[in-house]
Amino acid sequence: MTTAGRDDRSLGELFSELSRETGTLIRKEFELATTEMTSKAKVAGGHVGMVAAGGALAHAGVLVMLAALVIGLAQLGITPWLAAVIVGVLTIGTGYLLANRGLSALRQTSVAPTQAIEAMKENSTWTTRQKA
């Protein structure tokens, strides 16, 4: 019985309902995109925090090991200032390589709301087909 009532609606009522539902659909898609981006940002933030904590701890250990390496080279007969320069140059080179590798990996990380974008494309395709 409800389908018979729906069939009696005018073209204006159908377009009004289509407009209302399209607006609701668009709002829901934006909510989905916002939720997805927030979720991805929280995950990325957690990873960044863990990297920072691990990096700080590793940094302290590296400093101790570098000091030990300078002292070891000095004990082998290299003048202390030259031992420090050698260790410093090697450390800077290694740090540069690691930083470039990390930046390259970070550039490949996507925070775009891919699921929401795909859903919007599907809805757009479906809506276009329905109007034709």
Secondary structure, 3 states (H helix, E strand, C coil): CHHHHHHCCCHHHHHHHHHHHHHHHHHHHHHHHHHHHHHHHHHHHHHHHHHHHHHHHHHHHHHHHHHHHHHHHHHCCCCHHHHHHHHHHHHHHHHHHHHHHHHHHHHCCCCCCHHHHHHHHHHHHHHHHHHC
